[in-house]
Amino acid sequence: PLAPETFAVDKDQVAMALQRVRQDGRVAMGDAEARQILEAYGISTPSTLLARDADEAVEFAAQIGFPVAIKIASPDILHKTDVGCVTLNVANPNDVRDVFELTVYRASRYVPDAEIWGCLVQEMVFGGREVIVGMNRDPHFGPVLMFGLGGIYVEALRDVAFRVVPLDRRDAREMITEIQTYHLLRGVRGDKPSDLGALADALLRLAQLATDFSEIVEFDVNPLTVFDEGGGLVGIDMRLVLA
C-alpha cells in the first residue's frame, strides 16, 4: 500500500482552540471557531468577521465587500439553517442591519437559552461545486471519513463514500471516483472539471486531523466548495464534536 501522506500543519493552533471549548465546559464547536481548525490544516475559508452588533456588521460588510452572508454566531446553535439563521447575498448596509437584528431575534426565539456572540459576516462564494466531508470515530474501526456531493445529493440520494483513516492518495482518489455523481465533478456537457487534486489533498488533510486529535469524535465540513481545475477550494462551514 502507499504510505499515508502528511502535511505541515499548525497543531498548536488546533490544540488551543479545542482547549478553549473544553474550558467553556462544551464539547461542540461551530463555524465561528471551527474555521481556524480548517485554516490550521491548510484548507482556506472565506473572509469572515464576527460582528457583536448591527453597526459592526455594517462596517465589516463594507470591509469584506458586498454581497455578504450573515450567520448567527453561537456555541449553542450548530445547525444554523434549521432555525432560519443564515441569510445569503445581503447586498447593502440597510439590509445588513435588518438581517443582523432579525437573525439575533430568531436565534433567541428558537433557542431561548443559547449564548449569542453576534453574527458572522462572511464573504459570498460564487461558482464551484459543493461537497461534504465528514468524520465519525467508530468504536471498532477508529476514525471513518465520509465524502459526497453536498446539498440534496447527501440528503436525498445518500450518495457517499467511506474510508477508514489513515488514507493514502489512492484512497482519496478512489473516494472521489466512487460516488455515483462523480461525473458532475469530472465535468459534463462542456462543464470544466473540478479541482480533483485539491479535493484529494483536502481529504488527506482532514484524515490527518482525525489522526492527530483523537479527542475529536465527529466533524463535518459542509459545504466544501470546489472550484474548476486549478482553482482550489474553500471550506464554508464546519462543525466539530469532542469526546
PLY file of the C-alpha trace (Angstrom):
ply
format ascii 1.0
element vertex 243
property float x
property float y
property float z
element edge 242
property int vertex1
property int vertex2
end_header
0.00 0.00 0.00
1.00 3.62 -0.46
2.12 5.50 2.66
-0.35 7.97 4.18
0.69 11.49 3.25
1.20 14.04 5.99
1.20 17.80 5.63
2.87 20.56 7.60
0.02 21.84 9.78
-0.40 24.08 12.83
-1.30 21.55 15.54
-0.75 24.09 18.32
-3.49 26.34 16.97
-5.93 23.41 16.94
-4.91 22.24 20.42
-5.52 25.75 21.80
-8.92 26.01 20.06
-10.03 22.64 21.47
-8.78 23.60 24.94
-10.84 26.83 24.89
-14.00 24.83 24.12
-13.25 22.42 26.97
-12.61 25.30 29.39
-16.06 26.62 28.48
-17.49 23.25 29.54
-18.60 22.46 25.97
-17.97 19.55 23.60
-19.31 21.08 20.37
-17.74 23.72 18.18
-19.46 25.56 15.34
-18.38 27.63 12.37
-17.25 30.72 14.31
-14.48 28.71 15.99
-14.02 25.70 13.74
-12.84 27.74 10.75
-9.46 28.29 12.46
-9.07 24.50 12.53
-9.58 24.32 8.76
-7.05 27.14 8.27
-4.54 25.38 10.57
-4.81 22.29 8.34
-4.30 24.22 5.11
-7.91 24.48 3.93
-8.79 28.06 3.08
-12.03 29.66 4.25
-13.91 32.76 3.05
-13.17 36.12 4.74
-15.30 36.14 7.89
-15.61 38.62 10.75
-17.60 38.31 13.97
-19.89 41.32 14.49
-21.17 41.92 18.04
-23.84 44.41 16.94
-25.53 45.78 13.81
-23.11 48.72 13.47
-20.13 46.37 13.43
-21.90 44.14 10.92
-22.35 47.11 8.55
-18.71 48.11 8.97
-17.43 44.55 8.39
-19.67 44.02 5.34
-18.17 47.16 3.76
-14.67 45.83 4.54
-15.35 42.42 3.03
-17.34 43.78 0.06
-20.98 43.25 -0.88
-22.85 40.96 -1.17
-22.18 39.09 2.09
-23.63 36.16 4.01
-24.84 36.69 7.58
-24.98 33.76 10.00
-25.70 33.53 13.71
-22.59 33.03 15.88
-23.49 30.91 18.89
-21.78 27.95 20.55
-25.26 26.52 21.17
-26.61 26.67 17.59
-24.71 24.31 15.30
-27.45 23.83 12.69
-27.96 27.48 11.82
-30.07 26.96 8.69
-32.66 24.91 10.61
-33.59 27.94 12.72
-33.52 30.44 9.83
-30.26 31.99 10.99
-28.36 32.09 7.68
-29.01 34.74 5.01
-27.08 34.84 1.74
-26.48 37.65 -0.75
-27.12 40.55 1.63
-26.48 43.42 -0.74
-26.37 46.77 1.11
-25.83 48.37 4.55
-29.55 48.74 5.37
-30.18 45.09 4.63
-27.16 44.09 6.72
-28.61 45.97 9.69
-32.08 44.43 9.24
-30.76 40.91 8.73
-28.46 41.17 11.76
-31.38 42.17 14.02
-33.69 39.51 12.53
-31.05 36.76 12.86
-30.39 37.51 16.52
-34.14 37.71 17.19
-34.79 34.35 15.52
-31.92 32.68 17.37
-33.11 33.91 20.77
-36.67 32.93 19.96
-35.99 29.40 18.68
-33.15 28.60 21.10
-34.02 30.74 24.15
-31.10 29.52 26.29
-28.47 29.97 23.57
-25.45 32.15 24.23
-25.29 34.55 21.29
-21.97 36.11 20.34
-23.40 38.13 17.45
-23.34 37.29 13.74
-20.66 36.19 11.33
-20.36 38.45 8.31
-18.90 36.30 5.53
-17.67 36.81 2.00
-20.06 35.21 -0.51
-18.53 32.37 -2.50
-19.77 32.05 -6.09
-19.32 29.18 -8.52
-17.80 25.83 -7.77
-19.48 22.62 -6.67
-20.49 21.87 -3.10
-19.23 18.67 -1.50
-19.34 17.41 2.08
-16.55 15.74 4.05
-17.32 14.23 7.45
-15.67 12.04 10.05
-17.10 9.76 12.73
-14.97 7.83 15.21
-16.20 4.25 15.19
-15.60 2.22 18.41
-14.13 -0.69 16.40
-12.53 0.86 13.30
-11.46 4.25 14.67
-11.95 7.35 12.52
-14.02 6.81 9.34
-14.02 9.54 6.69
-17.10 10.21 4.54
-17.22 12.09 1.23
-20.07 13.02 -1.10
-21.61 15.80 -3.14
-23.26 18.38 -0.87
-26.84 19.54 -0.55
-29.62 17.29 -1.80
-27.18 14.63 -3.05
-26.27 13.72 0.52
-29.75 14.00 1.98
-31.90 12.58 -0.81
-29.56 10.16 -2.60
-27.22 9.08 0.23
-24.52 9.17 -2.44
-21.41 8.92 -0.26
-18.13 7.01 0.00
-16.39 5.92 3.22
-12.80 5.03 4.18
-11.12 4.08 7.43
-8.38 6.57 8.32
-5.40 6.84 7.71
-5.68 7.36 3.95
-3.12 7.39 1.19
-3.57 9.38 -2.02
-5.00 6.39 -3.87
-7.71 6.01 -1.19
-8.55 9.72 -1.52
-8.84 9.48 -5.30
-10.98 6.33 -5.06
-13.36 8.01 -2.62
-13.90 10.77 -5.16
-14.47 8.45 -8.13
-16.70 6.01 -6.19
-19.71 8.27 -5.72
-22.44 7.90 -8.35
-22.36 11.64 -9.07
-18.61 11.66 -9.80
-19.35 12.60 -13.44
-20.57 16.01 -12.16
-17.14 16.63 -10.65
-15.37 15.31 -13.73
-17.31 17.81 -15.87
-20.30 17.02 -18.08
-21.69 18.71 -21.20
-18.93 21.23 -21.59
-18.58 22.00 -17.87
-14.98 22.25 -16.76
-13.76 19.53 -14.42
-13.50 20.39 -10.72
-10.10 20.66 -9.00
-9.86 16.97 -8.07
-6.22 17.30 -6.97
-7.15 19.96 -4.40
-10.08 17.80 -3.31
-7.84 14.75 -2.76
-5.49 16.98 -0.73
-8.39 18.20 1.42
-9.49 14.61 2.14
-5.93 13.72 3.17
-5.61 16.83 5.36
-8.91 16.13 7.12
-7.93 12.47 7.60
-4.70 13.73 9.19
-6.74 15.97 11.52
-8.71 12.90 12.68
-5.44 11.02 13.30
-3.69 13.90 15.07
-6.53 14.65 17.51
-8.14 11.52 18.92
-10.42 13.66 21.14
-12.34 14.79 18.02
-15.14 12.22 17.69
-17.04 13.82 14.82
-16.80 16.67 12.34
-18.24 17.77 9.06
-17.23 20.39 6.56
-20.40 21.28 4.69
-20.24 22.74 2.22
-16.70 22.47 0.97
-16.84 24.38 -2.33
-14.54 23.04 -5.06
-13.74 25.31 -8.00
-12.72 24.42 -11.56
-9.42 22.63 -12.12
-6.56 24.75 -10.77
-8.94 26.94 -8.74
-8.64 25.12 -5.40
-11.43 25.01 -2.82
-12.81 26.73 0.29
-14.41 25.33 3.42
-17.56 27.37 4.00
-18.85 25.84 7.22
-17.56 23.32 9.74
-18.84 21.82 12.97
-16.99 19.56 15.29
-17.71 17.44 18.40
-15.22 16.41 21.09
-15.29 13.30 23.27
0 1
1 2
2 3
3 4
4 5
5 6
6 7
7 8
8 9
9 10
10 11
11 12
12 13
13 14
14 15
15 16
16 17
17 18
18 19
19 20
20 21
21 22
22 23
23 24
24 25
25 26
26 27
27 28
28 29
29 30
30 31
31 32
32 33
33 34
34 35
35 36
36 37
37 38
38 39
39 40
40 41
41 42
42 43
43 44
44 45
45 46
46 47
47 48
48 49
49 50
50 51
51 52
52 53
53 54
54 55
55 56
56 57
57 58
58 59
59 60
60 61
61 62
62 63
63 64
64 65
65 66
66 67
67 68
68 69
69 70
70 71
71 72
72 73
73 74
74 75
75 76
76 77
77 78
78 79
79 80
80 81
81 82
82 83
83 84
84 85
85 86
86 87
87 88
88 89
89 90
90 91
91 92
92 93
93 94
94 95
95 96
96 97
97 98
98 99
99 100
100 101
101 102
102 103
103 104
104 105
105 106
106 107
107 108
108 109
109 110
110 111
111 112
112 113
113 114
114 115
115 116
116 117
117 118
118 119
119 120
120 121
121 122
122 123
123 124
124 125
125 126
126 127
127 128
128 129
129 130
130 131
131 132
132 133
133 134
134 135
135 136
136 137
137 138
138 139
139 140
140 141
141 142
142 143
143 144
144 145
145 146
146 147
147 148
148 149
149 150
150 151
151 152
152 153
153 154
154 155
155 156
156 157
157 158
158 159
159 160
160 161
161 162
162 163
163 164
164 165
165 166
166 167
167 168
168 169
169 170
170 171
171 172
172 173
173 174
174 175
175 176
176 177
177 178
178 179
179 180
180 181
181 182
182 183
183 184
184 185
185 186
186 187
187 188
188 189
189 190
190 191
191 192
192 193
193 194
194 195
195 196
196 197
197 198
198 199
199 200
200 201
201 202
202 203
203 204
204 205
205 206
206 207
207 208
208 209
209 210
210 211
211 212
212 213
213 214
214 215
215 216
216 217
217 218
218 219
219 220
220 221
221 222
222 223
223 224
224 225
225 226
226 227
227 228
228 229
229 230
230 231
231 232
232 233
233 234
234 235
235 236
236 237
237 238
238 239
239 240
240 241
241 242
